[in-house]
């Protein structure tokens, strides 16, 4: 899975936050304030995300409406798997990850592992 660029990530955040498909205009208007962005820039980003498989689209009148192909959690899990797969020593990478968890996150991970792998 390819990493999202900064503007791609901002656009995906809007799609993940919405329960409905969004038009280019709706995404543009929902982007956080900061520097102004052109409609065509957001349209190009959404088209790129479509080409990469991150979003689907359907024509609505003269425009498209877009939605994410995966929810945020599934995307994050895939990114983590890709990072582990490309990192060489999976065990060492997992150990470094686990060492950075808070006690609460460790307990949550332990409970999830127990649930996924009952003895």
TAPE-V552925 format. One record per backbone hydrogen bond with DSSP energy under -1.0 kcal/mol. NH is the residue of the N-H (numbers start at 1). CO is the residue of the C=O. E is the energy in kcal/mol with one decimal. If there is no record, write none. Layout:
NH:CO:E + NH:CO:E
This chain:
9:5:-2.7 + 10:6:-1.9 + 11:7:-2.4 + 12:8:-2.8 + 13:9:-2.3 + 14:10:-1.4 + 15:11:-1.9 + 16:12:-3.1 + 17:13:-1.8 + 22:66:-2.6 + 27:23:-2.3 + 28:24:-2.9 + 29:25:-2.6 + 30:26:-1.5 + 31:27:-1.2 + 42:38:-1.8 + 43:39:-2.5 + 44:40:-2.2 + 45:41:-2.3 + 46:42:-2.6 + 47:43:-2.2 + 48:44:-2.6 + 49:45:-2.6 + 50:46:-2.1 + 51:47:-2.6 + 52:48:-1.9 + 53:50:-1.1 + 54:49:-2.3 + 55:49:-1.0 + 56:67:-2.7 + 58:65:-2.0 + 60:63:-3.8 + 63:60:-1.5 + 65:58:-2.5 + 66:22:-3.2 + 67:56:-1.9 + 69:54:-2.6 + 75:71:-2.2 + 76:72:-2.5 + 77:73:-2.5 + 78:74:-2.2 + 79:75:-2.4 + 80:76:-2.4 + 81:77:-2.4 + 82:78:-2.6 + 83:79:-2.2 + 84:80:-2.4 + 85:81:-2.5 + 86:82:-1.7 + 89:87:-1.1 + 90:88:-1.1 + 93:89:-2.3 + 94:90:-2.9 + 95:91:-2.3 + 96:92:-2.4 + 97:93:-2.2 + 98:94:-2.9 + 99:95:-2.4 + 100:97:-1.1 + 101:98:-1.3 + 106:102:-2.6 + 107:103:-2.2 + 108:104:-2.2 + 109:105:-2.7 + 110:106:-2.7 + 111:107:-2.3 + 112:108:-2.4 + 113:109:-2.7 + 114:110:-2.4 + 115:111:-2.2 + 116:112:-2.4 + 117:113:-2.1
